[in-house]
Structure formats: structure tokens, C-alpha cells
Amino acid sequence: MLKSGDPQMLEHRAIILQPLVTEKSMRESQEANKYSFRVASQANKIQIRRAIEAIFNVRVLSVNTMNVHGKSRRRSYRYRSGQTARWKKAIVTLAPGSSIDVLEGGP
């Protein structure tokens, strides 16, 4: 069991940046036991699986990842355009009987 001050736990926290709390992700968590997270863009599926299992003490069945592209936006006065940052999203499927309270946070 990892403790909160453990250097390896800090490494896991650097991989999992935040849970995604949207209507779709909440519906998937209730119906299909799938949870969505914003993760570090360099992280791979194995690192994401280990981080979720260590932080939330659950068993992960699969990890699906995708890169979300930045969108063009008007940024300031006189219609100067810019772009939002791109980021990586992970959808994690947990074993039956496991769950994560994403509104509460980690243990």
C-alpha cells in the first residue's frame, strides 16, 4: 500500500491530472463502470492503469486513450484569434464491484 508522502504516489498523481465530470462521463460511470480522466500527454496506457490502481485502490480492466485537439477561439479585443491547449483523455473501465467517487476525489 502506498502512502500519500511516498515518491511513487507523487509520480502517480503527476500522471492523473483530474477527473472529467460531465454529463456523459457521469452516465458512463453509472451504466458501464467507465471513468474519464485528464492525464499527462506523455503517459501511456500501462502507466495510466498503474496510477489509477495505486491512487484509488481499484482493479482496472482496460484503458482507452485519445488526444483532444485544441479549438480555435477569439482571445481578446479586436478579434485576435488563438487556440486552446490540446490534452490527453483516458477512459478507464473498472472491474465489476469497483467504483470511484470522482466528486469526492481520491482516498
C-alpha positions in Angstrom: 0.0 0.0 0.0 1.4 3.4 -1.0 1.3 6.3 1.5 0.4 9.8 0.4 4.0 11.0 1.1 5.6 8.2 -1.0 7.6 9.5 -4.0 5.9 6.9 -6.2 2.4 8.2 -5.2 3.5 11.7 -6.2 4.6 10.2 -9.6 1.1 8.7 -10.0 -0.5 12.0 -9.1 1.5 13.6 -11.9 0.1 11.2 -14.4 -3.6 11.6 -13.4 -4.3 15.3 -13.6 -8.0 15.4 -12.9 -11.3 13.5 -13.3 -13.6 14.7 -16.0 -17.1 15.4 -14.6 -19.5 15.8 -17.5 -23.0 14.5 -18.1 -21.7 11.8 -20.4 -18.9 10.7 -18.1 -21.3 10.5 -15.1 -23.8 8.4 -17.2 -20.9 6.1 -18.3 -19.7 5.7 -14.7 -23.2 4.6 -13.6 -24.1 2.4 -16.6 -20.8 0.9 -17.8 -18.4 1.4 -14.9 -16.2 3.7 -17.1 -14.5 6.8 -15.7 -12.8 9.6 -17.7 -9.7 11.4 -16.6 -7.5 14.2 -18.0 -4.0 12.7 -18.0 -0.4 13.8 -18.8 0.2 13.9 -22.5 3.3 11.7 -22.3 1.6 8.9 -20.2 0.9 5.6 -21.9 -1.9 3.1 -21.1 0.2 1.0 -18.7 1.3 4.0 -16.7 -2.3 5.2 -16.5 -3.5 1.8 -15.4 -0.9 1.6 -12.6 -1.6 5.1 -11.4 -5.4 4.5 -11.2 -4.9 1.2 -9.4 -2.5 2.8 -6.9 -4.4 6.0 -6.2 -8.0 4.7 -6.0 -7.2 1.1 -4.9 -9.4 -0.5 -7.6 -8.9 -3.1 -10.4 -8.7 -1.7 -13.9 -9.9 -3.9 -16.8 -9.0 -1.6 -19.8 -7.7 1.8 -20.6 -8.7 3.8 -23.8 -6.8 7.0 -24.6 -7.3 9.8 -27.0 -5.7 13.1 -27.8 -8.1 16.0 -27.7 -7.2 18.8 -30.1 -7.3 22.5 -29.2 -10.0 24.6 -30.6 -9.7 28.0 -32.3 -11.1 30.8 -30.1 -11.3 34.5 -30.2 -9.0 35.5 -27.4 -9.1 39.3 -26.9 -10.1 42.7 -28.2 -10.3 43.2 -32.0 -10.9 39.6 -32.7 -7.4 38.3 -32.3 -7.6 34.5 -32.6 -5.8 31.9 -30.5 -6.1 28.3 -29.7 -7.0 26.3 -26.5 -4.4 23.8 -25.4 -4.5 20.2 -26.6 -4.7 17.5 -23.9 -5.0 13.7 -23.4 -8.1 11.9 -22.2 -8.2 8.4 -20.7 -11.4 6.4 -20.3 -10.8 3.7 -17.7 -13.1 0.6 -17.4 -13.1 -0.9 -13.9 -13.8 -4.5 -12.8 -17.3 -5.3 -11.6 -17.8 -4.3 -8.0 -15.1 -1.5 -8.2 -16.1 2.2 -8.2 -14.5 5.6 -7.8 -16.2 8.6 -6.3 -14.9 11.3 -8.7 -16.9 14.0 -7.0 -15.2 13.3 -3.7 -11.6 12.7 -5.0 -9.0 10.2 -4.1 -8.6 8.4 -0.7 
